[in-house]
């Protein structure tokens, strides 16, 4: 699973697959944007961390963060099976964004 998490973001992996047409390849800018969304989500939700923990409670917040992090990790692994490059990019951005939120809750 972890190998698919790493390999699914490599442009050489995506661009050498048989299903990728020449006009639908991911370049390094797309991959960099997918990876940086994680940090952006952490910056956005870090100020709200205390209020979220006060509202839900510490134990519930940790459980929610663990659930979000586990779900998004499996989602990143399953992303390698997406056939369309633009769909791959948008799914990757959304999964990494929610992964950043889950990580800040832990």
Secondary structure by P-SEA (a helix, b strand, c coil): caaaaaaaacaaaaaacccccccccccaaaaaaaaaaaaaaaaacccaaaaaaaaccaaaaaaaaaaaaaaaaaaaaaccccccaaaaaaaaaaaaaaaaaaaaac
